[in-house]
Every structure is written in structure tokens, then in C-alpha cells.
Amino acid sequence: MIHSQIGQLFNVNPCYTGEIEGNLNNPSETYKGAINIEFEPSGNFKINTQILKNSVSGKQELESIQIKASQGKISNISFSKNIDISDVTDNLPLPFNLKLHIEAFEFEHNLDTEVKYWIFPLTNFIADFIQEYSDLNYPYQAEAIKAKFFPHRLINFRLRNNQCWIEPLSDYEERKKKLISGEICCTITSIMVGEIDSMSINSDDINKDFTFNLLNVLGLATGTQIQASWIEFRDANYQLIKRIHWNIQPIQYTKGHVAIKGNDLKPNSGIGHLLEKSLSSIDFNKPHLQNSLTYNILGGNPNQYLEFRKINFILALDMLSRFYGYERQDLKEGLENSEIDTINGYLNNASRQIQSLANDAKAAGNFDKSQIIGKIADRTKQIPVSIDRSFGLTVVKLIKHFNLLDSDIITEYYGDNHRDFARVLSYYRGAIIHEGYFNFDSEDYNFEDVVRVLKHLHDILIRLNLIMLEYRGHYITPISNSPKLVNWVNVSTLASELGYK
């Protein structure tokens, strides 16, 4: 297989050694000693120190840290100020391991050369990398002519018109096997590489110039949450210039629903196309989209309880509905004025009849009952009965906003005037929110119906997210686990194709 030279040179297990000096407050004291920073398979780092303790013990506040690396320079250290050394023996002086909580730091190796590439190490990213050759200016180790006759392992896309790609590590297959088997729960599998152009490599500018939100997009495609615990920069000769590390909490790999496998020979499809289209979306960096992607990924884990999965889909759809203004529905929409007048007449008549019951109770001396019934009569007139907050109607409005036709197809499938798509969604939401679980021992919930509605909601949410990300190509629907175009549901689609059999 053909790998870029950057991929060949990438070090998944960097290690930093040197000397550390820490300054304490109350009382003021300085610690000095050796430090070793090692990395776990997830990309997170652990700190080992050997400090010579002088006199202070107990809970202390760390004012500052300086680390002098054996090679290069370590700077911009973000750390937790609170440390506890109360368990250290009083036999002084004595070397001991100072438990530091460093949250982030930078390693600079050679700032005299010009930056050409940035690299993210991706944890838990599993995809189909095989694709046809494309005439792109990658730093290939093999000859370009050779690449034309062999499949290579790069998922390519463009960021700000700069060439980018995702490449598996040389031992990708072994890491993939260990993840899927559960032998390890989190590990770096691949790298995302891009040309840097005019982007800043200062830590204060990283969140502005680099698209960390692409990690959520990769999660939607692969069915598991993807992380990057550092970013590094290299020159035109692929030599290291700088790394910025973050000690984030590793997320366990889950074999969720794979919506897009990787490279796809179908037109306008595949992860590379998804990434490129996502970057052009006006919603890309908006919280409503990014959070709905997270809920979508979490809900797609088949090993979780049905209730947990359903609540994640509900949260995502509720969030999107609020953003697009469908949190409440005006039930009068679509009604003629004459129909509205007729409904108001019925409500007024009902209020008068209920009030007559209140008057009868009062005449009989039952004042408490009279007040209760009178309150009900008032509510009949006062409550805006045409305003509703039904989850089902919210979802129907939302999906019609995106020109999805699912609700009409399923409502026709149910047939019964007392059961339609909106009511079914609201009914199952109520089970989760108010009861906390589906009681399949009762006659209230049918397991097969709950599962088919769950899969359908998942599919709807995937399509909504893909549309918001400007992707219109092929994806794998969780309903049938088969490839479909994003707009595959049309007026000719049968309810059975949506899982309702």
C-alpha cells in the first residue's frame, strides 16, 4: 500500500524528557526534579516526575511550572494549581512523584523553518480507504506512475482550497482489529493531514483556523466519536516543527451505525466528499448542528438500551426544531375561517355547559367542587387550544421544512384516524420522558413497533444532518443497512421501505 512520507514519519508515541521546576504558594517553596511525559494509545499523556521534597506537605497551590526539555522547548503549559502531597513521608529530603495535572502544553522543535503541513492524529477512526487514483499533488513515497496502477489509502478533500487527506497508520489493520474485538477501547488509527497555507500555528488561533468540528462529521460517518488529542506542524521536508497537546478524556470506541464507509466510487459520495461539502455549509460551526451530530452518534450505538438511544434522537430533534422555529405549532394553520369559527363555537358551548355544572354544585352548597369545575370551564375559554407543543407535530414540521415526505407515508400506513405519525412519535416520547422506560410486559408498547420507529427516527436524523452539511450523495440507511441517496424517500416510497411491515 502507498503511504505519504508524512505518514511514514509520523510518531504515534512521542515522549518528552527533561527537568521540571515548580513554585508553590503558602508557604513559598520551589521543587526541582526530572520529568517524563509519555503517551497512551488514545493519544493522551501521563506525567512522571521525580522531585526532591524539602519541607512542605499537605494540600498546596502550584503557582507556576517550567519544563526544560532534553530536546526542543516545552511552553504554554496549562495545569491544575491544586496538588496534594500530604501522603509523602516526613523523612527529608526524599525523591517522590509529584502528581501533576497538566491539561495542555506545546512542544517546539524547530521554528526556523516554514510550516507546510498540519496533522491531527485521529482516535477510533475506522473506514474503507480504498479508492481509485486521482491526479493530486501528494507527497508520495512511491513514484506517481506507480500510483496510477494500484489503489492507495487516502481519503482526500480540500480545506480553504488546500489539499487535505486522511491516511491510516502503517499498523492500521492491527489497531482496527483490537478496537473491534474490544482488546483496546481507544487508540489512534489514522492521521488527518492538510496544507497550512496562511493559517496561524499559534495556540490562541488554533480553534479559529482549524476545523475541529470535522471530527463530529467523521463520527456521523463512522458511527463512533472521533477525537484528536494533539495537532502537529511539519515543514516541506516533513520534519517536525511544533506540537500542541491537550489531555482530553478518551472516549471508548463503539461499533455504531456506519452511515458512510469511506471512499465511494458513486458520484458525489464518500467521506472525502462529505468533509468538503460540510465545510461549505452555513450551519457547519453552529451549535445546533454540532450538538445534533453528537446526539446522533450516541443514539446510533446498538449496544445501548432502546430508551437511551431514543432520548438522544429526541434531544437532537427537539434542538433542531427550536432552532428552526417549530417548538410550538399553531393548529389553525391550514384551516378555513369558517372552520375556525365552528371550532370556537364548540368550545364556547362546552364552557357554558361545564359552567352550568359548577353553578349546580354551588347551589347544592358544594363550594369546593364548584370552584374546581368553574376553573375547568374558564380554561376551556382561556387556554389557546390552537397552540400546541407536541413533539410529534414538531418533528413533522421539521422534516417537511427539509422536504422529507416520511410523515405522509407513515400516516397513510397507519390508516386509523386515531393513529398517525405525529401521535405515535409523541406517544413514544412520553414513555421515555414520563415513565423512563418501555414496559413491554404491558399491552401499551409493542417491541417491534418501538424498534421500527427508532430506526426510522435515526434514519430521518441522519438525512437531516447530511442535508444540513450540504451532502446529497449516498449513505447507508439504518432501516435496511443498504446504500441510498439522501433524497431517496419520494411519493412512490412504500411504508415497508421505511421499515413498517
N, C-alpha and C positions, 0 to 999 in steps of 0.2 A: 504494500500500500504506500501511496505517496503522502508524505507529511511535509509541511513547510519547515524551513530551517528554524523558525521561531519555535515551532512545536518540538523539534528535536532538542533545542537548547533550554526549554522551559523546565524549571526546577520546582517540582510539586512539594518538596520538603526542604525549604530554606532553613538555615539555622544561623543564629547570631550569638556570638560570644563577646565578652568584654568585661569592663568594670563598671560598677554602679555606685553612685553616691546619693544618699537620701538625707534630707534635712527635716527634722521633727520640730514641732512646736510644743511648748508647755510640758516639760522644760525643753529648751533648745538643745538639740543634740544632732550630730552627724554620724551616719552609718556609711561604711565603705566595704566593698567586697566584690566577689565575682558574680557574674550573671550569665545565664544561658537561656536563650529563647528558642524553643523547639516547636514544631508544628505537628498537629494531629492530621489524620486522613481527611477530616472535614475542612481543613484549612485554618482552623482556629489554633491559637498558640498558647503555650503554657510557659510559665516563668519559673526558673530555678535560680536561687541565689544562695550564696554563702557569705554571710555577714558576720563581722566580729562585733558582738554585743558589748556595750560598755557599761551602762548603769541603769538606763530607763527600762521599765517594764509596764505591763498593763495596756489599756487602750490608748492609742496615740493618734495624733493628726499629722499626716505627712504633708509638709509644705511644698517640697519640690523634689524632683528626681533628675539626675543627669546620668546618661549612659554613654560610656566611651567604648565604641565597638572596636573589635580587633581589626576589622577591615571596614572601610566605609564610615558613614556617620548616621547615628540614630538621633532623631529630633522630633519636635512636636508631639511629645508624649502626653497622652490623656490618661489620667489614673484616678482611682478612688483614694480620697485623702485619709479615710479611716482604716487603721490597721490595728491588729490585736496581737501583742507579744507577751500576754500575761502568762502563757504556758511555758515560757522559756525559763530554764533553771537559773538560780542566782549565783551559780559558780562562775565567776567572771575572771578574765574575758573568755568567751566561748563562741566558736563559729556556729551559726544557726541559719536556717532557711527562712528569710523574711517573706511572708505571704503577701505578695503584691498583687493588686488587681489593676493591671494595665488594660485600658479599653481600646486604645489606638496609638499607633506610632508610625513614623516614617523612617525608611532606610534609604540613604543616598549613597550611590556608589561612584558615579562619575557624571557630574553635572556640566562638564566642559564640552560634551558632545551634544549634537542636536537630536531632539526626540523625533522618532519616526512612527513608532507603533505603541499602542496601549494594549494591555492584556487583562482580561478577567478570568480567573480560574472558576469554573462552574461546578458546583456540587450537585450530584444526583441527576445530572442531565444524561438521559438515555434516548437515542434517536437513531433513525436509519440514515447513515451518512452517504450511502452510495448514490452517485449521480453521474450524469454524462459530463464529458469535458466541456468547459466553457473558456473562451479566449479571454482570460483575465490575468492581470499582472500580479500574480502571487510570487512570493519569494520561494519558489520550488527548489528543493534539493536536486530532484531529477530533472532531466532535460525536458523542455517544453514539448518536443516532438513525441517523447515517450508518454507524456500525459494524455496525448490525443487518443491513445490506443488502450488505455487502462482506466477503469473507474478510480476516482480519487475520493478522499474522505473529507470534504469540506462543504459546509453549508454556508453559502455566500449571500451577502446583502450589502446595501450601501447605506451609510450614515453621513448626512450632510455632503453627499456626493463623493464620499471617500469609501474605498473598498474595505469591507469587513468580512469576517468569516468565523465560523465555529469549527473547531478541529478536535477530534478525540485524542486523548493521551496515547502514548505508544502501548501502554498496557490496559487500554480501554476495555477490551473484552473480558479480561480477568476482573477488573473493578466492577463491570456491569454484572457479571455472574455472581459476585459476592453480594452486591446490593439486592439483586432479585431473590437470591437464596436466603437472605437475612443474616448472612455471616457477618456483615458490617451494616450499620444503619445509616451512615452518611459518609460520602467520600467525594473528592474531586475526580471528575471523569473526563472533562474536556476543558478547552480554553476558548474564549471569545476574543478575537484579535481585530484591531482596526487601525487604519492610518489616522494619525492625530491631527494633521493639518494645523489649524490655528488655535486649537483647544488648549486651555491652560492646564498645567500639571500641578498647580498649587492646591493644597488640600482644601482651602476655602472655596475653590471654584469647582471642585470635583462634582458635587451634586448638581451644579448648574450646567456643566458642559458634557457630563457623561450620563447616559440614559439607563440608570439602574432599573427603571420601570420595565425595561425589556425582559427582566428576569421573570416578572409576572406573566408576560406574554409567553415566554418559554414554558412556564408552569401550566398555562392553559393548554398548550400544545401537547405536552408530555404527561400531564396528569399528576405531577408532583411538584412541590415547591422547590424552586431553584435559588441558590444563594451564591454570592461571591464575597469572600472574606478579605480579599485584597485586590488592588489594582497595581500593575507594574508598567513601567515605561522603558522602551528599548530604542536604540539608535538604528540607523540604516543597515548596520552590520549585525543587528540582532543582539547587541551587547546590552546588559542591564544598566540602566541609569538610575532608576528610583522605584521603590515600592511604598505603598501606603496600606497599612494593615488595620483591620477592625476585628475586635474579638467579639463576634456575634454569637448568639445561641444557635448551635447547629440544629437543623430541622431534619427529622428522620425521613428517609425515603419511603414513599408509599406508592404502590403499584395501582395508581388511579386510572381514570379513563384517558386513553391516548387519543386526542382529537386530531392531531396531525403527526404522522410518524417521523417525518424528517424531510429529506429531499423527495420531490414528487414530480414525475415526468409529465403529469397532466398540466395543461396550460394554467398559468396564474395560481399555482398551488404550491404547497410545501412550506416548511418553516422559514426558509430564507425569504420567500415572497411575503409571508405573514409579518416578519420583522420589518421589512422595508415599507409595507403598506401601513403598519402600525405607527411608524414614525411620522407619517403624513396626516394622521388622524388629529382632528381638533380636540378630541376627548382624551388623547393619549396620556397626558400628565394630570388629568383631572381625578380628584379623589373618588368620585362616584364610579368611574370605570375601573380604576386600580383596585379599589376595595371589592367591587363585584367580582373581579377576576380571582381575588384571594378566596372569597366565599365559594366561587365556582369550583376551584381546585379542591378545597376542603370537602365540599359536598360530593365530589366525584370519587371519593375513596370508598370502594365497595366493601371494605373490611369494617367500616363504621356502622353503628346502628342506623336503621332507617330514619329514626327520629332526628338524629344528629345531622344526617345528610339533608333531610327535608328542611330543617331550620336554617341551614346555610343557604339553601336555594331561596327560602322565604326572605331572609335578610338581604340577599342580593337584589331580588326583585322589588322589595319594598324600597330599597335605596334608590334604584333606578327610577321607580315610579315617582318618588318625591322630587327627584331632580327634574323630571320631565313634566311635573305639574299634575300628576294623576293620582295624588294621595287621596283626594276626595272626588266623588263623582256627582254631577248634577243629573239626577234621574229624569228630569224633564226634557233633557236633550233628545231631539228626535220626535217629540210629541207635538201634536197639533194643539192650538189654543183651546179648541172645543174640548179636547180630551183632558187638558189640564183643568178646565173649569168643572168638568164632570167629576174628576177625582177630588177636587176641593169641596164640591158639594157633598160627596160621600163622607168626607172627613168631618165636615161641619155637622151633618146629620148624626154621625156616630158620637160626636162630642155632646150634642144635645141629649141624646138617649142615655149616655153614661151619666151626664149631669142629673138627669131625672132620677136615676138610681141613688145618687148622692142626696138629693132632696128627700127621697123616701126614707133613707136611713136617718137623716136629721129629724124628720117629723116623728120617727119612732123613738127618738131620744138616743140613738147610737151615734154620738158625735164623732168618735174616733174613726169609725167606718166611713162616715160621711166625708171627713177630711181626706181620707185615702182615696176614695172614689172620685171626689172632686178634683184631686190632684191629677188623677189619670185623665179626667175629662179635659183639664187645662193642657196637659201635654199633647193631647190629640190635635189641639189647635196651634200650640206654641212651637213644638219641635218641627224644624224644617224637614219634613219627611222626604222631600225630594233630594236632600243631600245625604250621601252615603259614604262610608269608609270601608266598603267591602274589599277584602284582599283579592277575591276572585275578579271583581269588576276592575280593580286596579290593574291586574295582570292583563286582562282582556284589552283595556285601553292602551296599555304599554305596547303589547305586541302588535296591535293594529297601527300604532304610531310608526312602527318599523315595517309595516305592510306584510306582516305574517298572518296567515289565514287559518291558523290552527283552531282558534276558538269556534268558528262557524262549523268546521268539520266535526269537531267533537260534540258540540251541542246537537247537531243533527244526528250523530251516532246515538246519543242517549235517548232522544225521541221523547221521553216523558216530559210533560210540561213542568213538572216539579223538580227536574234534574237537568242542569245544563253545565257547561264547562266552568263558568264563574262560580256557581254554587258548590260544585264539587271541590274546587280549589279552596274556597272559604271554609268548607266543612272540614277538610283535612288540616288546614292551618289551625282551626280551632282545637283540634285534637292535640296538636303539639303545644300550642300556647297555653291552653286552659287545663288540659289533662296531663300533659307532659309525655304521653306515650300513646301508641295504638294498642288498644285492648282487643287483640284478635280472638280472645276467648268469648267475647260478646258477639252479638249479631250486628253491631254498629259499624264494624270495619271488615272489609274483605281484603285479605292479604294480596291477592293477585291484582286487585284494582289499585291498592295503595302503591304497589311496585310499578305498575304501568304508568300511573300518574307521576310518580317520582322520576322515572326515566324520561317521560315526556317533558317535565319541567326542566330537567337537566339539559335536554336537547334544545329547548327553547332558549335557555340562558346561554348556552354555547353559541347559538346562532346570533343572539342579540350582541354578545361580546364581540364576535367576529365582524358583524356588520359595523359596530362602533369603531372597530380597528381598521375599517376600510377593506376588509378581506372578503372576497366573493368567490374564492376558489373551492376546492374540495376539502372536506373534513370527514371524520368518522363519527357517525351518529351513535350515541349510546343506546338508541332504540333497537337497532338491528346489528350494530357493530360493523356497518358497511360504509364505504365511501359515498358521500353525497355532496352536491353543490350546496352552498349556503342557502340559496333560494329554492331548494328542491320542493318545498311544500307549495302546491298550487290548487286551483279549484277542482282539479281532477284527482287530487290525492285522496285515497281512501283512509278511513279511520284505522283500518287494520295495518296500514303502512306506518301509522303513528303508534302502533303497539296495542291498539284497542281491538281485541278479538273476542 
